[in-house]
């Protein structure tokens, strides 16, 4: 078997600080603000549906659908895609 040193080190080189990618990814502030605004708008839309159409089961389903789609859109905007 052949000895292979870890990548980034040469045989006989003193052990030094290893570069790691343990940094936390920072989200763009504009994306975070837009996501919060969309989530709040979705909640307000769902509340408006419940106030306009009281005591109807369809209103509850519509409110849940509005909230779910708003939160899904907010999550897609807030979390950047990896390239």
ABEGO torsion letter per residue (X at the ends): XBBBBBBGBBBGBBBBBBBBBABBBBBBAAAAAAAAAAAAAAAAAAAAAAAABBGBAAAAAAAAAAAAAAAAAAAAAABBBBX
